[in-house]
Amino acid sequence: MGLKAFDKQMDAVLQEIGVMADEAVEAAALAAAKEAVKELRVTSPSRNGDYARGWGYKKDRTGRYTVYNKKYY
């Protein structure tokens, strides 16, 4: 195997690792947002439950997740 072929092979491997890392970060961020909403719903004060049920998350254009209260924001 020549040096150019090795270089192309390494580029392909590194690109695949980058894609896999991006997917893993995305999955972890989504899981964290879901877990935060779940925890907030359980621990929020509730007289009638509206505040506790109002928690949710959304993803913005940059790929970040924001946890917020839909009704009281």
Summary of the structure (lengths in Angstrom):
residues: 73
radius of gyration: 20.5
end to end distance: 60.4
largest distance: 71.5
contacts: 156
relative contact order: 0.12
helix: 62%
strand: 14%
